[in-house]
Amino acid sequence: MLQDIPTPTLREARACVLETERLTLRKPTLADVKAIARLANDRRIAENTRRLPHPYTQDDAIEFVRALGAGGRETVFLIENNHTPVGMVGIDWREETSAELGYWLGVDYWGQGFGTEAARAVIDYYFEEFDLDQLIAGARVVNPSSRNILEKCGFQWSGVELHRFEALG
C-alpha cells in the first residue's frame, strides 16, 4: 500500500534535481556563491524578500550555502536556465506539518516566466514527495508580479500578515 511507503526525509530531499521545459533546479554549492551574490545584490530583490539582506555579499552567499549543507530547515534549489543561474526557489520548513514556498529571481530574468515555472516545479515536487496537504506562500502588496506567480500556481488569498523585512529594517 502507498501509505506504508515512507516519504523522504529533508536531508534526502535536498539532493534531488528538478527539470522543467526551460529550467534546471538543483542544490546550490559553494561553486555558485559568486553567481548567487551577483544576482541577489540588488535592493529591488531584497525589498521583496523577508530574509535577504542588502547589500548581499559573497560572504552572505557562502554562509547561506554552508547553512544548507549543515542540514537547515529548508529545501532550496538554484534555478538555472541553459546552465546560467537566474535565481532561487525553495521550501522553508517552519514546522514539520507546515511549509512555506519562497523564491526570487535576478532582475535581468524578471518577466520571462521563470518564477512561475520554477515555483510550479517545486510545488509539484512538494506534494509528490511529502505527505502534506498544505503549502503556504506570501507576497508583498507592492509586488504584483509575485502575487501573479502565486495565483498562476493555484494559491488563493487568505489574509494579510505583518512581517519584518531584513533589507527594510
ChimeraX attribute file (.defattr): number of C-alpha atoms within 10 A of each C-alpha:
attribute: neighborCount
match mode: 1-to-1
recipient: residues
	/A:1	4
	/A:2	5
	/A:3	7
	/A:4	6
	/A:5	7
	/A:6	10
	/A:7	13
	/A:8	12
	/A:9	10
	/A:10	16
	/A:11	15
	/A:12	10
	/A:13	17
	/A:14	19
	/A:15	13
	/A:16	12
	/A:17	12
	/A:18	15
	/A:19	14
	/A:20	12
	/A:21	7
	/A:22	12
	/A:23	21
	/A:24	20
	/A:25	24
	/A:26	19
	/A:27	21
	/A:28	23
	/A:29	16
	/A:30	14
	/A:31	10
	/A:32	16
	/A:33	20
	/A:34	15
	/A:35	17
	/A:36	27
	/A:37	18
	/A:38	14
	/A:39	21
	/A:40	28
	/A:41	20
	/A:42	17
	/A:43	16
	/A:44	13
	/A:45	19
	/A:46	21
	/A:47	20
	/A:48	21
	/A:49	21
	/A:50	18
	/A:51	12
	/A:52	21
	/A:53	21
	/A:54	18
	/A:55	13
	/A:56	19
	/A:57	17
	/A:58	17
	/A:59	12
	/A:60	18
	/A:61	22
	/A:62	19
	/A:63	14
	/A:64	18
	/A:65	20
	/A:66	15
	/A:67	13
	/A:68	19
	/A:69	15
	/A:70	10
	/A:71	12
	/A:72	14
	/A:73	17
	/A:74	19
	/A:75	23
	/A:76	24
	/A:77	24
	/A:78	24
	/A:79	28
	/A:80	19
	/A:81	16
	/A:82	9
	/A:83	9
	/A:84	12
	/A:85	21
	/A:86	24
	/A:87	25
	/A:88	25
	/A:89	22
	/A:90	24
	/A:91	23
	/A:92	19
	/A:93	17
	/A:94	11
	/A:95	9
	/A:96	9
	/A:97	12
	/A:98	14
	/A:99	20
	/A:100	16
	/A:101	21
	/A:102	19
	/A:103	21
	/A:104	24
	/A:105	20
	/A:106	19
	/A:107	15
	/A:108	9
	/A:109	16
	/A:110	14
	/A:111	11
	/A:112	9
	/A:113	11
	/A:114	21
	/A:115	25
	/A:116	19
	/A:117	19
	/A:118	28
	/A:119	23
	/A:120	18
	/A:121	19
	/A:122	21
	/A:123	17
	/A:124	12
	/A:125	14
	/A:126	21
	/A:127	13
	/A:128	11
	/A:129	14
	/A:130	15
	/A:131	13
	/A:132	13
	/A:133	9
	/A:134	11
	/A:135	17
	/A:136	15
	/A:137	16
	/A:138	19
	/A:139	18
	/A:140	17
	/A:141	11
	/A:142	10
	/A:143	11
	/A:144	11
	/A:145	16
	/A:146	19
	/A:147	19
	/A:148	15
	/A:149	20
	/A:150	22
	/A:151	13
	/A:152	14
	/A:153	16
	/A:154	11
	/A:155	15
	/A:156	12
	/A:157	11
	/A:158	8
	/A:159	6
	/A:160	10
	/A:161	7
	/A:162	6
	/A:163	8
	/A:164	10
	/A:165	15
	/A:166	15
	/A:167	19
	/A:168	14
	/A:169	7
